[in-house]
Amino acid sequence: MSETRIHPETGQELRRDTRPQTVCVGSLSRVVEVPGWYPEGDGDAIHSGEDLRAYNEAFKELREAYAARIKTVRKKLGLTQEEAGVIIGGGKRAFQKYESGRTPPSDAAVGLIEILARHPEEVATLRSFRMTAPKAIAQDTRHEGSALPVGKRIKRGVRNAAA
């Protein structure tokens, strides 16, 4: 007869088992068999720290692999960390953290990174939305005499069709 226990919150009977769990970081994923106490069907399971060791190790490996992927994609696009931070979002410090694996990028940033990895020519499209050439701002007569600093990003709604 298999070992059982009762879930302390739901009262469901749990059995010792191993089930597949998908670990995801950025666009990378891996399926890991995770031991634990599971109810019949779906429901709350209970895991010990030891049960989650394989899951945590897979997460750490994928985090490091995705950090390396981000750096590879950025370099393939010929972008500095600062440029990538402006174009993809988050700023230069964010890209330093993404590439070191300390902080995972947001889902939106992952989407843009993966699109640019597959379609590097689209970096020009993002540049046109996210970066503004200093000459375009300086020559824009609607902003003459304004407090808008030359070379800074223009917020949405302020940019005109010529910029």
SVG drawing of the C-alpha trace seen along z (x, -y; Angstrom):
<svg xmlns="http://www.w3.org/2000/svg" viewBox="-11 -80 39 82">
<polyline fill="none" stroke="black" stroke-width="0.4" points="0.0,0.0 1.3,-3.5 2.1,-6.2 -0.6,-8.8 -1.1,-11.9 -3.8,-14.6 -3.4,-18.1 -3.5,-20.4 -5.6,-23.1 -7.8,-21.2 -8.2,-17.9 -7.6,-16.0 -5.7,-12.7 -2.2,-13.0 0.0,-10.3 3.7,-10.3 4.4,-10.6 6.5,-12.2 5.0,-14.5 6.4,-16.5 6.7,-20.3 7.7,-22.7 10.4,-25.3 10.4,-28.4 12.9,-31.3 12.5,-33.7 11.9,-31.7 13.6,-28.6 11.9,-25.7 12.6,-22.3 10.4,-19.5 11.5,-18.2 10.1,-15.3 9.3,-16.6 8.6,-14.3 6.0,-15.4 2.7,-14.7 0.0,-15.0 -3.8,-14.7 -5.8,-12.7 -6.2,-14.9 -5.3,-18.6 -5.0,-20.3 -2.6,-21.7 0.5,-19.5 3.1,-19.6 6.8,-19.7 9.8,-19.7 13.0,-21.6 14.6,-18.3 11.7,-17.6 12.3,-20.9 16.0,-20.5 15.8,-19.3 13.3,-22.1 15.5,-24.8 18.7,-23.5 16.9,-23.5 15.7,-27.1 19.2,-28.2 20.6,-26.6 17.9,-28.1 18.4,-31.5 22.1,-31.4 21.4,-30.1 18.9,-32.8 21.2,-35.5 23.8,-34.3 21.2,-34.3 20.3,-37.9 23.9,-39.0 24.3,-37.0 21.2,-38.6 22.2,-42.1 25.7,-41.7 24.3,-40.2 22.1,-43.3 25.2,-45.5 23.6,-47.2 25.2,-48.5 23.5,-47.7 22.3,-51.3 20.8,-51.2 19.2,-47.8 17.7,-49.2 16.2,-52.1 14.9,-50.1 13.7,-47.0 12.9,-48.7 14.3,-48.8 17.4,-50.9 21.1,-50.1 21.1,-48.8 18.3,-46.4 20.3,-44.9 23.3,-44.6 21.1,-42.6 19.5,-40.5 22.9,-39.6 24.3,-38.6 21.3,-36.5 20.5,-38.5 17.1,-39.7 14.9,-38.0 13.5,-40.4 9.7,-41.1 7.5,-39.1 7.3,-42.1 11.1,-42.4 11.4,-38.7 8.9,-39.1 10.9,-41.9 14.2,-40.1 12.9,-37.0 11.3,-38.9 14.6,-40.7 16.6,-37.4 14.4,-36.1 14.0,-39.4 17.1,-41.6 16.0,-44.0 13.2,-45.2 15.6,-46.9 15.3,-49.9 11.5,-49.9 12.0,-49.9 14.6,-52.6 12.1,-54.8 9.6,-54.5 12.0,-54.4 14.9,-56.6 14.9,-60.1 17.8,-61.6 19.0,-64.9 18.8,-66.7 15.1,-65.8 14.3,-67.3 16.5,-70.4 14.9,-71.0 11.3,-70.5 9.9,-74.0 7.0,-73.0 9.5,-72.4 11.6,-75.5 12.0,-77.4 10.5,-74.5 12.2,-72.8 12.6,-69.6 16.3,-68.6 18.1,-67.9 18.8,-64.2 16.3,-62.9 13.5,-60.5 10.2,-62.1 7.2,-60.6 4.3,-59.2 1.7,-61.9 4.4,-64.6 6.1,-63.4 4.9,-64.8 4.6,-62.9 7.8,-64.4 9.9,-63.3"/>
</svg>
